[in-house]
Amino acid sequence: MIRRLRSIASAFFAVSTIALAGAGRAAEEAVKPAGPPRRVLAFYYSWYGAPGGPAKSWIHWEEGGHDPGRRDERGFHDLGAAHQPIDGPYDSLDRETIRCHARWSAEGGIDGWICTWWGIGDRQDRALRLVLEILEEMNAPIAATAYFETTGGSAARAIECLEHLLKSYGEHPKFLKHEGKPVIFVYGRAMSELPPADWKKVVAAVRDKHPCLLIADSENGELIRLFGGGHSYNPVSLVLGGADMGAYYNRLIGLCRANGAIAAATVLPGYDDRQVRSRGFALDRQGGRVYSELWQKARAARPDWILITSFNEWHEGSEIEPSREHGLHYLAATRREAAAFKRGAGGLLVEAAAPGNRLTAPPVIELEKEALLFLQPDPFRRSWTLANLSGLPQEVKISTEEAWLVKVRSSDDPGAAAASAALLGSLGLKGRRCPVDLGPEEEIHFWSRGELERYLARGGYGGAEEMRRSLALGRRIGLVSPFLPPQGWGRRLRAAAGLEVPLAAAVDSVALHVNDDPPENWRVRMRPPPGFKLQNGRLRIAGDVPPGEYRLRFAAETEPPLETELAVEIAPPFEIRAEGGGGGLQVLARPNLDPRLLDSVKELPISLQLLQPEGEPIRDGRLILKADDHVLSGRSDWEVLGLSKNGLKPGASLRCALLWAEQEFPRRYLLSAALDLGQSPMGIGLEHAGFDGEGDGGTRAAEAAGRRCRENESMGRHHSYFYFKLKGDLLPGGDAAIEVEYFDEGAGAWGIHYDSFDESQPHGGAYKGLEPVRLEGSGAWKTKVFNLSDARFRGRENFGADFRVHATGPLRLARLRAWKGPAGD
C-alpha cells in the first residue's frame, strides 16, 4: 500500500516495532571509548492530563491561569506552555501517548527517560509503573528511571521513597541500570532539603537493602562520591549569564572523575517559563544554535552520559518533543548529536539561522513499505527536510509544485557536509512522481530557488561554488558509475591499483523533470594525476599507483564554466589479519572494496606479515586462500579460514594469493562467526550481549567436565537467556546456521529465538523460535546445529542481539558458531 505525507501533523510516518528496535544502531559499530557505555537520557514529565484521557480533566496544561479548552484564531490551545505539542495537549497516562513518545525517543537516539517522581502512590508513581509496562510490551530500546524530586525535609521519608522505588521497580527489565544496579536521579530540591550528614544515613540505609547507583544534582564533591554520580538539571542561568559552558562541563565532569563517580553533562534547546511564572525569563533557541553548541561543548568534555532538559517540560519551554512551532527539528537534531556522542565524534551540520519557511506547501512523499523517515519544516534553512533515520536505504517517490533538491549526509561535520552536499536538481512535476534513493542517515532538503541561492550566498553547504554554478546554469557534470551513489552524490570511489572501473562523465541537466530535454553535448575533460586514464567509458588505474587519496578534476567549457572533482582512494583490496586460537592460526580476510570490482580478477597477490599467537612471525611457507564469488558478495564480511601450523616454521613474510571461482573449504567455515564463552569471552564476529547481569540475560563464568563455560544466572526464573550479537553486517540474512556446544545435564529444555523475516512471530519476527532441545542428563558436552531459512539478523532483540538461547532451567554453554548457508558441509 502506498503511503502519503501531506502535512506536518502526519510528518512522522510508518513507525513500526521493527523500525523502533533498529533505531540508533549505526553508532554501535563504531569503536566505543573506554569506561561506562555512553548514554543519552532525557528528563520526562508524566504529569499532564486531558479531558479525553484517563484524567478526564485538564492537569498541568492550565498552569499559570490558562484555559486549555480555549483556542485562538490559529487553532492553538491556551496552554501554560511556551509552545504547542504537534498533536495538541495530551494525557500522560494515555497508553498510545506513551507509545508515541517511546518511538520518538528511540528514533531520536535517546536511551532512557528520567521520569518526574514525587511520592508513593501518586499520579507520577502510577505513571512510572505504566511507562515501564509499556516499554516492556513494545520491546523498546529505551529504559526509564525516577527523578526523585522532594524528600519533604525528612530523612525517614527519603529512605521510604527510595526503598519503594527500588523494591517496586528496580528489578524491572526496563528500569535503567548501570553494571546491573538500578539507577535513580535525585533533583537539587531534594538534595537541599537534607544536610549532607542526613544524606549519608539515607544512602547507607537504602544501599544496605538495595544496591543501587544514585546520581546527585549537586556540585558537592563529597555528595557526588557518596551517591556515585553527579549532574546538573538545568544550566539555563549559566548560558544566559554568558558562562563558558565548555569550561563548566569540564569542571563538573572533572569533579565527578576525581570522586570516582558517573559524570553527566546536561544540554537544553532553550528555555521560556513566562507563561507560568510572573517573573519568568527566556533563553532564545536561536533557531537551534543553542542546542547544537551545547551538545558540541558537552561532547568535547567527554562525559559518561549526556542528559537532555527536557523531552517534554512544556511549562519551561525546554522540550524537544515535536511541536507546532519547531516540527521535528529537535528530534532529528538529537538523533545526529547522540550518534556523534556515542561514537566519540564531534561536528555539526552546516546551518544558517533563518527562521520561517517560505515553501507554500510540503512535498508529497510516497513509499511502498514502512520506513523510518522524517518530513519536517526546517527553520534554519527556510526549507523542508526529508531525513532517513533508518539503517537501510529507501526509495521514495517525490512530487511538488516547485522545489530544488539538495542531498546531504545528516551525520556529517561541517567540512564533510560541504564536500558531500549535492544538488539533485529542480523538481516541478505537477502531479508526476520522481523516484529518489535515500540512504541511511541521508537527508534531502527542499528549497525554493531564491532561498537556496540566498543560503549558498551566506556560506551554506560551505559556499558550494560548484552547486552555485550548476544552479545558475541549470547544468552540471554528471559522473556515472555502478560504484558511485545515484545522481553522482558522494563523489568518492574506493578502488585498487591495476583495476579498471566503469566511469562516464558528461554535462547533463539538473532538472529532474520526467521528460526533460537532453542537454547540449559539451565535452568534459579530465585532468588526472599520473597513473589514471579515462578512456572509452572506463577509468584505468596503473598497477604501480601507491595507496593514497587522489583528486580527479573534470571540467567542461560551458559559460560559466563547470567543474567537479572525484576523490579516488587507492587501498589494498583486502584487509587480512591472523589470530591465534583453536589450536592453530586463523586467517581473516575482509573485502576492502566492492566485490563487483574484482569480478574479472583471477589472481590477486598480496604481501603480508603473519604472526603466530606468540607474536613470532612465520618466515617459511606459502599460503593460498581460496574462496568463491558467493562468499565475497557481502559488505564488510569477515571470511574465517582455518590454517594449521604444521609445516610452517617460525619466521618471515608469506606471499598470499586469493584465487577466484574455486572452493576447497567446507561451506560452514567460509563466512562464519565464532565465540568461545570460556575465554572471557573471546570471539570473532560474534559477541555475548547483556552478560553483565542486566535483566533476563545475566550469565556467569562456570566450569563443567573440565571445560570453562558460562551458565545462566536467572536460575529461579521460568525462563532465562543468553543473548548474542553478530558484528557489523556479518550474515546479513537468509539461509544461515547456528551451532551451539552445551553441557547435557538435568532434565530441562533449551532452544533459540532468532531475528527473522517471519512477521507472524512475536515482535514482528524478532523472536522466532525453533523446536527446543531436551536435556538428557548424560553429563557430557554435546553439539546442536540449527538451520535457519529466514534469518534477518538486524539486532532487534534485547541488548541489540540477533539471537538468544533460552532455557527453562540451568544451562551451560561453551562455544557458539554461526555461518552463512545451510548446516551441511
Sequence and secondary structure as in RCSB ss.txt:
>XXXX:A:sequence
MIRRLRSIASAFFAVSTIALAGAGRAAEEAVKPAGPPRRVLAFYYSWYGAPGGPAKSWIHWEEGGHDPGRRDERG
FHDLGAAHQPIDGPYDSLDRETIRCHARWSAEGGIDGWICTWWGIGDRQDRALRLVLEILEEMNAPIAATAYFET
TGGSAARAIECLEHLLKSYGEHPKFLKHEGKPVIFVYGRAMSELPPADWKKVVAAVRDKHPCLLIADSENGELIR
LFGGGHSYNPVSLVLGGADMGAYYNRLIGLCRANGAIAAATVLPGYDDRQVRSRGFALDRQGGRVYSELWQKARA
ARPDWILITSFNEWHEGSEIEPSREHGLHYLAATRREAAAFKRGAGGLLVEAAAPGNRLTAPPVIELEKEALLFL
QPDPFRRSWTLANLSGLPQEVKISTEEAWLVKVRSSDDPGAAAASAALLGSLGLKGRRCPVDLGPEEEIHFWSRG
ELERYLARGGYGGAEEMRRSLALGRRIGLVSPFLPPQGWGRRLRAAAGLEVPLAAAVDSVALHVNDDPPENWRVR
MRPPPGFKLQNGRLRIAGDVPPGEYRLRFAAETEPPLETELAVEIAPPFEIRAEGGGGGLQVLARPNLDPRLLDS
VKELPISLQLLQPEGEPIRDGRLILKADDHVLSGRSDWEVLGLSKNGLKPGASLRCALLWAEQEFPRRYLLSAAL
DLGQSPMGIGLEHAGFDGEGDGGTRAAEAAGRRCRENESMGRHHSYFYFKLKGDLLPGGDAAIEVEYFDEGAGAW
GIHYDSFDESQPHGGAYKGLEPVRLEGSGAWKTKVFNLSDARFRGRENFGADFRVHATGPLRLARLRAWKGPAGD
>XXXX:A:secstr
  EEE SGGG EE   HHHHHTTTGGGGGS   SSS  EEEEEE    B TTSTT S BSTTTTT  TT B TTS
 B  SSSS BTT    TT HHHHHHHHHHHHHTT  EEEEEE STTSHHHHHHHHHHHHHHHHT S EEEEEE  
 TT HHHHHHHHHHHHHHHTTSTTB EETTEEEEEE HHHHHTS HHHHHHHHHHHHHHS  EEEEE   HHHHH
HHTEEE S  HHHHHTT  HHHHHHHHHHHHHHTT EEEEEE S EE TTT TT  EE  GGGHHHHHHHHHHHH
T  SEEEES SS GGGT   S BTTTBTHHHHHHHHHHHHHHTT           S   SS  EEEESS   EEE
EEETTTTEEEEEE SSS EEEEEE SSEEEEEEETT  HHHHHHH EEEEEE  TT  EEEEE TTEEEEEE HH
HHHHHHHTTGGGG HHHHHHHHHTEEEEEE TTS GGG S EEEE TT EEE EEEEEE B  TT        EE
EE  TTEEEETTEEEE TT  SEEEEEEEEE  SS EEEEEEEEE  SEEEEEEEETTEEEEEEEESS GGGGTT
 SEEEEEE  B TTS BB S  EEEE  TTGGGSSS  EEEEE  TT  B S EEEEEESS   S HHHHSEEEE
ETTSSSEEEBEEEESTTS GGG EEEEEETTEEEEEES TTSS EEEEEEE TTSS SEEEEEEEEEEE SS EE
EEEE BS TTSHHHHTTEE   EE     EEEEEEEEEEEE  S  SGGG SEEEEESS  EEEEEEEEES S  
